[in-house]
Amino acid sequence: MALSAAGRMKRLDLVFGEVLPDSTSDDRPWPAEAESDERDQWLRDNRPPHHDTT
């Protein structure tokens, strides 16, 4: 019995799980400015002490 490409992918996902996403960050548009600012703030708030510049 020959499986279609979609059927084959579904069967592989059932057996192995979905290892890789359908798209990567390179395929997606850049984040909105506000979202980018939130990420930058999170990084600044969670910087390890040995990375402080003061």
mmCIF file of the C-alpha atoms, coordinates in Angstrom:
data_MODEL
# 
_entry.id   MODEL 
# 
loop_
_atom_site.group_PDB 
_atom_site.id 
_atom_site.type_symbol 
_atom_site.label_atom_id 
_atom_site.label_alt_id 
_atom_site.label_comp_id 
_atom_site.label_asym_id 
_atom_site.label_entity_id 
_atom_site.label_seq_id 
_atom_site.pdbx_PDB_ins_code 
_atom_site.Cartn_x 
_atom_site.Cartn_y 
_atom_site.Cartn_z 
_atom_site.occupancy 
_atom_site.B_iso_or_equiv 
_atom_site.pdbx_formal_charge 
_atom_site.auth_seq_id 
_atom_site.auth_comp_id 
_atom_site.auth_asym_id 
_atom_site.auth_atom_id 
_atom_site.pdbx_PDB_model_num 
ATOM 1  C CA . MET A 1 1  ? 0.000  0.000  0.000  1.00 0.00 ? 1  MET A CA 1 
ATOM 2  C CA . ALA A 1 2  ? 1.533  3.321  -1.088 1.00 0.00 ? 2  ALA A CA 1 
ATOM 3  C CA . LEU A 1 3  ? 1.073  6.261  1.265  1.00 0.00 ? 3  LEU A CA 1 
ATOM 4  C CA . SER A 1 4  ? 0.795  9.852  0.131  1.00 0.00 ? 4  SER A CA 1 
ATOM 5  C CA . ALA A 1 5  ? 3.400  12.323 1.354  1.00 0.00 ? 5  ALA A CA 1 
ATOM 6  C CA . ALA A 1 6  ? 0.949  13.673 3.948  1.00 0.00 ? 6  ALA A CA 1 
ATOM 7  C CA . GLY A 1 7  ? 0.105  10.156 5.104  1.00 0.00 ? 7  GLY A CA 1 
ATOM 8  C CA . ARG A 1 8  ? 3.778  9.281  5.382  1.00 0.00 ? 8  ARG A CA 1 
ATOM 9  C CA . MET A 1 9  ? 4.493  12.400 7.459  1.00 0.00 ? 9  MET A CA 1 
ATOM 10 C CA . LYS A 1 10 ? 1.528  11.652 9.736  1.00 0.00 ? 10 LYS A CA 1 
ATOM 11 C CA . ARG A 1 11 ? 2.770  8.100  10.264 1.00 0.00 ? 11 ARG A CA 1 
ATOM 12 C CA . LEU A 1 12 ? 6.304  9.319  11.025 1.00 0.00 ? 12 LEU A CA 1 
ATOM 13 C CA . ASP A 1 13 ? 4.893  11.832 13.530 1.00 0.00 ? 13 ASP A CA 1 
ATOM 14 C CA . LEU A 1 14 ? 2.913  9.054  15.225 1.00 0.00 ? 14 LEU A CA 1 
ATOM 15 C CA . VAL A 1 15 ? 6.016  6.889  15.547 1.00 0.00 ? 15 VAL A CA 1 
ATOM 16 C CA . PHE A 1 16 ? 8.719  9.452  16.330 1.00 0.00 ? 16 PHE A CA 1 
ATOM 17 C CA . GLY A 1 17 ? 6.798  12.554 17.362 1.00 0.00 ? 17 GLY A CA 1 
ATOM 18 C CA . GLU A 1 18 ? 7.219  15.920 15.742 1.00 0.00 ? 18 GLU A CA 1 
ATOM 19 C CA . VAL A 1 19 ? 10.935 16.589 16.073 1.00 0.00 ? 19 VAL A CA 1 
ATOM 20 C CA . LEU A 1 20 ? 11.243 19.666 13.887 1.00 0.00 ? 20 LEU A CA 1 
ATOM 21 C CA . PRO A 1 21 ? 8.741  22.486 13.420 1.00 0.00 ? 21 PRO A CA 1 
ATOM 22 C CA . ASP A 1 22 ? 7.216  23.099 9.998  1.00 0.00 ? 22 ASP A CA 1 
ATOM 23 C CA . SER A 1 23 ? 8.943  26.475 9.838  1.00 0.00 ? 23 SER A CA 1 
ATOM 24 C CA . THR A 1 24 ? 11.998 27.971 11.487 1.00 0.00 ? 24 THR A CA 1 
ATOM 25 C CA . SER A 1 25 ? 12.650 31.490 12.712 1.00 0.00 ? 25 SER A CA 1 
ATOM 26 C CA . ASP A 1 26 ? 14.393 32.177 9.397  1.00 0.00 ? 26 ASP A CA 1 
ATOM 27 C CA . ASP A 1 27 ? 11.096 31.530 7.602  1.00 0.00 ? 27 ASP A CA 1 
ATOM 28 C CA . ARG A 1 28 ? 9.064  33.874 9.797  1.00 0.00 ? 28 ARG A CA 1 
ATOM 29 C CA . PRO A 1 29 ? 8.874  37.672 9.646  1.00 0.00 ? 29 PRO A CA 1 
ATOM 30 C CA . TRP A 1 30 ? 10.788 39.768 12.155 1.00 0.00 ? 30 TRP A CA 1 
ATOM 31 C CA . PRO A 1 31 ? 8.960  40.305 15.461 1.00 0.00 ? 31 PRO A CA 1 
ATOM 32 C CA . ALA A 1 32 ? 7.059  43.500 16.085 1.00 0.00 ? 32 ALA A CA 1 
ATOM 33 C CA . GLU A 1 33 ? 9.027  46.281 17.746 1.00 0.00 ? 33 GLU A CA 1 
ATOM 34 C CA . ALA A 1 34 ? 7.121  45.939 21.050 1.00 0.00 ? 34 ALA A CA 1 
ATOM 35 C CA . GLU A 1 35 ? 7.719  42.192 21.171 1.00 0.00 ? 35 GLU A CA 1 
ATOM 36 C CA . SER A 1 36 ? 11.409 42.736 20.493 1.00 0.00 ? 36 SER A CA 1 
ATOM 37 C CA . ASP A 1 37 ? 11.593 45.322 23.300 1.00 0.00 ? 37 ASP A CA 1 
ATOM 38 C CA . GLU A 1 38 ? 9.944  42.865 25.720 1.00 0.00 ? 38 GLU A CA 1 
ATOM 39 C CA . ARG A 1 39 ? 12.545 40.219 24.875 1.00 0.00 ? 39 ARG A CA 1 
ATOM 40 C CA . ASP A 1 40 ? 15.384 42.687 25.303 1.00 0.00 ? 40 ASP A CA 1 
ATOM 41 C CA . GLN A 1 41 ? 14.001 43.755 28.681 1.00 0.00 ? 41 GLN A CA 1 
ATOM 42 C CA . TRP A 1 42 ? 13.697 40.115 29.779 1.00 0.00 ? 42 TRP A CA 1 
ATOM 43 C CA . LEU A 1 43 ? 17.347 39.558 28.845 1.00 0.00 ? 43 LEU A CA 1 
ATOM 44 C CA . ARG A 1 44 ? 18.453 42.649 30.763 1.00 0.00 ? 44 ARG A CA 1 
ATOM 45 C CA . ASP A 1 45 ? 16.395 41.604 33.822 1.00 0.00 ? 45 ASP A CA 1 
ATOM 46 C CA . ASN A 1 46 ? 17.763 38.064 33.778 1.00 0.00 ? 46 ASN A CA 1 
ATOM 47 C CA . ARG A 1 47 ? 21.413 38.793 33.060 1.00 0.00 ? 47 ARG A CA 1 
ATOM 48 C CA . PRO A 1 48 ? 23.721 36.686 35.225 1.00 0.00 ? 48 PRO A CA 1 
ATOM 49 C CA . PRO A 1 49 ? 25.743 38.750 37.741 1.00 0.00 ? 49 PRO A CA 1 
ATOM 50 C CA . HIS A 1 50 ? 29.053 37.841 36.136 1.00 0.00 ? 50 HIS A CA 1 
ATOM 51 C CA . HIS A 1 51 ? 27.879 39.603 32.941 1.00 0.00 ? 51 HIS A CA 1 
ATOM 52 C CA . ASP A 1 52 ? 27.233 42.935 34.641 1.00 0.00 ? 52 ASP A CA 1 
ATOM 53 C CA . THR A 1 53 ? 29.286 45.783 33.242 1.00 0.00 ? 53 THR A CA 1 
ATOM 54 C CA . THR A 1 54 ? 29.121 47.996 36.337 1.00 0.00 ? 54 THR A CA 1 
# 
